[in-house]
Amino acid sequence: MRVLAALSGGVDSAVAAARAVDAGHEVVGVHMALSRTRDQFRTGSRGCCSIEDAGDARRAADVLGIPYYVWDLSERFEETVVADFLAEYAAGRTPNPCVRCNEHIKFATLLDKALALGFDAVCTGHYARVVERPDGTRELHRARDAAKDQSYVLAVMGPERLARSLFPLGDVASKEETRREAAARGLSVSAKPDSYDICFVADGDTQGFLRDRLGSRPGEVVDASGEVVGTHDGAYAYTVGQRRGLALGRPAPDGRPRYVLRVEPVANRVVVGSADELVVDRVHADRAVWYDEAPADAEVEVQVRAHGAPVPAVVEAADADRVRVRLTQPLRGVAPGQSLVVYAGTRVLGQATVTASERATSPARATA
């Protein structure tokens, strides 16, 4: 196959490309320049898309002996991922930009350009497994290394794009194995730190980024009864379940910590309450993507955070666009805008975006 390997400049994508070469594919490397104002160097392990990253990707391609190109996708990234990030926070929701990047950039823009140029598939350094059925249908599964599993942020891609994707690192036992392989291959990125946080907020100050883009919008922080207990500089900077940074002027009557229960963007108000008030056992979601028929009355596991643990649930209702699940193990602090990924064991059944959550039973034994 002719394979386009996405080279971020990190160790995972370099080893994934190397494995694609070993598999006998005709591989071409491409680095996606996603930032309009790229820094010369990375700031430690924060951010990505620096000129340093592009240089590391080029050196990896040279070692592997494959052609290498840089594609400027910064405009598309700004119009989709960054714009969605800002719009979701302004609407009082909590988006996952990695999910939207996979949806709009890596497995939409990049893959579409690759197919238009005659490539058969895109190869990335994501940790996830693809299992092929006897009839040729492909399933998305969790990676062997649970600590590195990225099936949660990949679930949005859907079956058509999965059919054109390669994840050579899905069966790797650990990240250290990837680093050892990179060193053995002579790849200089073998010890390069992982990137984390939000790639386009390189300093890690998400609230500052939102304030710069959305402006100052002072308002009230209230408790569940409507009593004012503090102020804020923009309701958009808060998310359900948040405890730190509330700066409340009045403590709770019982002296216990308070958390964000909901964000009301129209009123520009943040509502806070106790941890018990965050507990939910039913989640509604829309914009569903399914890998088979939408499941109904099925016992499954669901995950609502990239680094969260899956919990058992029952699909109460599902169609091509929406899903409602009842959690048999309640969760705390499920925010609108988060991704709800539905699993059967290690297999991804589908994904949707949380619109609402509620509590129908006792809050006992909730999982954070």
C-alpha positions in Angstrom: 0.0 0.0 0.0 0.9 3.6 -0.4 0.8 5.1 3.1 1.1 8.7 4.3 2.7 8.7 7.7 1.8 11.7 9.9 5.1 12.7 11.6 4.6 15.0 14.6 8.2 15.2 15.5 7.7 12.9 18.4 8.8 9.3 19.1 5.4 7.6 18.6 4.8 8.8 15.1 8.5 8.1 14.1 8.3 4.5 15.3 4.9 4.0 13.7 6.2 5.2 10.4 9.2 2.9 10.8 6.9 -0.1 11.4 4.9 0.8 8.3 8.2 0.8 6.3 9.1 -2.6 7.8 5.6 -3.9 6.7 6.5 -3.3 3.1 4.4 -0.3 2.5 5.5 2.6 0.3 5.7 5.3 3.0 5.8 9.1 2.6 6.1 11.3 5.8 4.2 14.5 6.3 4.4 17.0 9.1 1.3 19.1 9.8 2.0 22.7 10.7 -1.0 23.6 12.7 0.0 26.8 14.4 -0.1 30.2 12.6 2.7 31.5 14.8 5.1 28.6 15.4 7.7 29.0 18.1 11.3 28.1 17.2 11.4 25.6 20.2 9.0 23.7 22.3 8.5 24.8 25.9 9.5 21.5 27.7 6.8 19.0 27.1 4.0 21.5 26.4 2.6 22.4 23.0 3.6 21.0 19.6 4.1 22.2 16.0 7.2 24.2 16.7 9.9 24.5 14.1 12.0 22.2 16.4 9.2 19.5 15.9 9.3 19.9 12.1 13.1 19.5 12.2 12.8 16.4 14.4 10.2 14.9 12.0 12.5 15.6 9.0 15.4 13.9 10.7 13.3 10.8 11.5 12.2 10.7 7.8 15.9 10.9 6.8 16.8 7.9 9.1 13.9 5.9 7.6 14.8 6.9 4.1 11.4 8.1 3.2 10.2 11.3 1.4 9.2 14.1 3.7 6.9 17.1 3.3 5.4 19.8 5.5 1.7 20.7 5.0 0.4 24.0 6.3 -3.0 23.1 7.8 -3.0 26.0 10.2 -5.9 27.8 8.7 -8.1 24.7 8.7 -7.0 24.0 12.3 -7.9 27.5 13.4 -11.3 27.4 11.6 -12.3 24.0 13.1 -10.5 22.9 16.2 -9.7 26.3 17.8 -13.0 27.9 16.7 -14.9 24.9 18.1 -12.9 25.1 21.4 -13.9 28.8 21.8 -17.5 28.3 20.8 -18.0 25.4 23.1 -16.6 27.2 26.1 -18.6 30.3 25.3 -21.7 28.1 25.3 -20.9 26.7 28.7 -19.7 23.4 27.5 -16.4 21.5 28.0 -14.8 20.4 24.7 -12.0 18.0 24.1 -9.8 19.6 21.4 -7.9 16.3 20.7 -11.2 14.7 19.7 -12.0 17.5 17.3 -8.5 17.5 15.9 -8.8 13.8 15.1 -12.3 14.5 13.6 -11.4 17.6 11.5 -7.7 17.4 10.8 -6.0 14.0 11.1 -8.9 11.8 9.8 -10.7 14.4 7.6 -8.4 17.0 6.1 -5.2 14.9 6.2 -6.9 11.6 5.1 -8.9 13.3 2.4 -5.8 15.0 0.9 -3.9 11.7 1.1 -6.7 9.8 -0.8 -6.8 12.6 -3.4 -3.1 12.1 -3.9 -3.4 8.4 -4.5 -2.5 7.1 -1.0 -4.3 4.1 0.4 -4.1 4.9 4.1 -2.8 7.2 6.8 -0.5 6.0 9.5 -0.3 7.7 12.9 1.4 7.0 16.2 -1.8 6.7 18.2 -2.1 3.8 20.7 -5.1 1.8 19.5 -5.7 -1.5 17.9 -7.5 -2.4 14.7 -9.1 -5.9 14.5 -10.3 -7.2 11.2 -13.2 -9.5 11.0 -13.4 -12.4 8.5 -15.7 -10.3 6.2 -13.1 -7.5 6.1 -14.9 -5.1 8.5 -12.5 -3.3 10.8 -13.1 -2.8 14.5 -11.5 -0.2 16.7 -10.2 -1.6 20.0 -8.3 -0.3 23.0 -4.5 -0.5 22.9 -2.6 -3.3 24.6 -1.1 -0.7 27.0 -4.1 0.6 28.9 -2.0 3.5 30.2 -1.4 4.8 26.7 -4.7 3.8 25.1 -6.1 6.6 22.8 -9.2 4.8 21.5 -11.3 7.4 23.4 -10.1 10.3 21.3 -10.1 8.2 18.1 -13.7 7.0 18.4 -15.1 10.0 16.6 -13.4 9.0 13.3 -16.1 6.4 12.4 -15.9 3.2 10.4 -15.2 4.7 6.9 -12.1 6.5 8.1 -11.0 3.6 10.3 -10.9 1.5 7.1 -8.1 3.8 5.8 -6.1 4.1 9.0 -3.1 2.3 10.4 -2.0 2.3 14.1 1.2 0.3 14.3 1.7 0.9 18.0 -1.6 -0.7 19.1 0.1 -3.9 20.3 3.1 -2.2 22.1 3.4 -3.3 25.7 4.5 0.1 27.0 5.8 3.5 26.0 9.3 2.4 27.2 9.2 -0.3 24.5 8.5 2.4 21.9 11.5 4.4 23.2 13.8 1.4 23.2 12.8 0.6 19.6 13.4 4.2 18.6 16.9 4.2 20.1 17.7 0.9 18.4 16.7 2.4 15.1 18.9 5.4 15.6 16.0 7.9 15.9 17.1 10.9 17.8 13.6 11.5 19.3 13.8 8.3 21.4 14.1 10.4 24.6 12.0 13.4 23.6 9.4 14.3 26.2 5.7 13.6 25.5 3.6 16.6 24.7 0.5 17.1 26.9 -2.2 19.5 27.7 -3.7 21.5 24.8 -1.3 21.9 22.0 -2.4 25.4 21.0 -2.2 26.6 24.6 1.5 26.0 25.0 1.9 27.7 28.4 -0.9 25.6 29.9 -3.0 28.7 30.9 -6.4 27.7 29.4 -8.3 30.4 31.3 -5.8 33.1 30.0 -6.2 31.8 26.5 -10.0 32.0 26.7 -9.9 35.4 28.3 -7.6 36.7 25.5 -9.9 35.4 22.8 -13.3 35.9 24.4 -12.7 39.0 26.5 -13.5 39.9 30.1 -17.2 39.2 31.1 -17.6 39.7 34.9 -20.5 38.0 36.5 -21.8 36.2 39.6 -21.0 32.9 41.2 -24.1 31.6 43.1 -25.1 28.6 45.1 -28.0 26.3 44.2 -30.4 28.6 46.0 -29.3 31.6 44.0 -27.4 33.3 46.7 -24.3 35.2 45.5 -21.1 33.7 46.9 -18.5 35.2 44.6 -17.7 36.7 41.3 -15.9 35.7 38.1 -14.3 37.3 35.1 -16.1 35.1 32.5 -18.4 32.1 33.0 -16.8 30.5 29.9 -13.6 29.8 31.9 -15.4 27.3 34.2 -16.3 23.7 33.8 -18.6 21.3 35.6 -16.8 19.6 38.5 -14.2 22.3 38.9 -13.0 23.0 42.4 -9.8 25.0 42.1 -9.8 28.7 41.1 -13.3 29.6 42.3 -12.1 32.3 44.7 -15.3 32.3 46.6 -15.8 35.1 49.1 -18.2 33.2 51.3 -17.6 29.6 52.5 -20.3 26.9 52.4 -22.4 26.7 55.6 -21.1 23.2 56.3 -17.5 24.2 55.6 -17.1 21.6 52.8 -15.5 22.3 49.4 -17.8 23.6 46.6 -17.6 22.6 43.0 -19.1 24.0 39.7 -22.5 22.4 39.2 -23.3 24.1 36.0 -22.4 27.1 33.8 -25.2 29.4 32.6 -23.8 31.3 29.6 -26.8 33.4 28.8 -27.0 34.7 32.4 -23.2 34.7 32.6 -23.5 32.9 35.9 -21.6 30.0 37.5 -23.6 27.7 39.9 -21.7 25.9 42.7 -22.6 23.3 45.2 -21.4 20.2 47.1 -19.7 17.1 45.6 -22.9 15.1 46.2 -24.8 17.4 43.9 -22.4 16.5 41.0 -23.3 12.8 41.0 -25.2 11.6 38.0 -26.4 8.2 36.7 -27.9 9.0 33.4 -26.2 10.7 30.5 -27.7 12.1 27.2 -25.5 12.7 24.1 -25.9 13.6 20.5 -23.8 13.8 17.3 -23.4 10.0 17.6 -20.9 8.0 15.5 -21.5 4.2 15.4 -19.3 1.5 14.1 -22.3 -0.9 13.7 -26.0 -0.5 14.3 -26.8 1.7 17.3 -27.0 -0.6 20.3 -30.3 -0.7 22.3 -30.9 -2.2 25.7 -27.3 -3.3 25.7 -25.0 -3.7 28.7 -21.8 -1.8 27.9 -19.0 0.3 29.4 -18.8 4.0 28.9 -16.0 6.5 29.3 -16.5 10.3 29.5 -12.9 11.5 30.0 -9.7 10.8 28.0 -7.9 9.6 31.2 -11.0 8.5 33.1 -11.9 4.9 34.0 -14.7 3.2 32.1 -17.9 2.4 34.1 -20.6 -0.1 33.5 -23.8 1.2 31.9 -27.0 0.2 30.0 -27.9 1.8 26.7 -31.5 2.9 27.3 -32.1 4.4 23.9 -30.0 5.0 20.8 -30.5 6.0 17.1 -28.3 7.3 14.3 -27.7 10.6 16.1 -28.5 10.3 19.8 -27.9 8.0 22.8 -29.0 7.8 26.4 -27.2 5.6 28.9 -28.0 4.7 32.5 -24.8 4.3 34.6 -24.9 1.3 36.9 -21.9 3.0 38.6 -22.7 6.7 39.1 -20.2 9.3 38.0 -19.3 12.7 39.4 -19.0 15.9 37.3 -20.1 14.9 33.8 -20.0 18.1 31.7 -21.9 18.9 28.5 -19.4 18.9 25.6 -17.4 15.9 26.8 -17.2 12.8 24.6 -19.1 9.7 25.7 -17.5 6.6 24.2 -19.3 3.3 24.4 -17.3 0.1 24.7 -18.0 -3.6 24.6 -15.0 -5.0 26.3 -12.0 -3.4 24.5 -14.1 -2.7 21.3 -15.4 0.8 20.5 -19.1 0.6 19.6 -19.5 4.4 19.1 -19.1 7.9 20.4 -21.3 10.9 21.0 -21.1 14.4 22.6 -22.7 14.8 26.0 -25.6 17.3 26.1 -27.0 16.7 29.6 -26.7 14.4 32.6 -29.0 13.8 35.6 -29.3 11.9 38.8 -32.3 9.5 39.3 -31.0 7.5 42.2 -28.9 7.8 45.4 -25.5 9.4 45.0 -23.7 6.7 46.9 -20.6 5.1 45.5 -20.1 7.7 42.7 -16.8 7.6 40.8 -15.0 10.9 40.2 
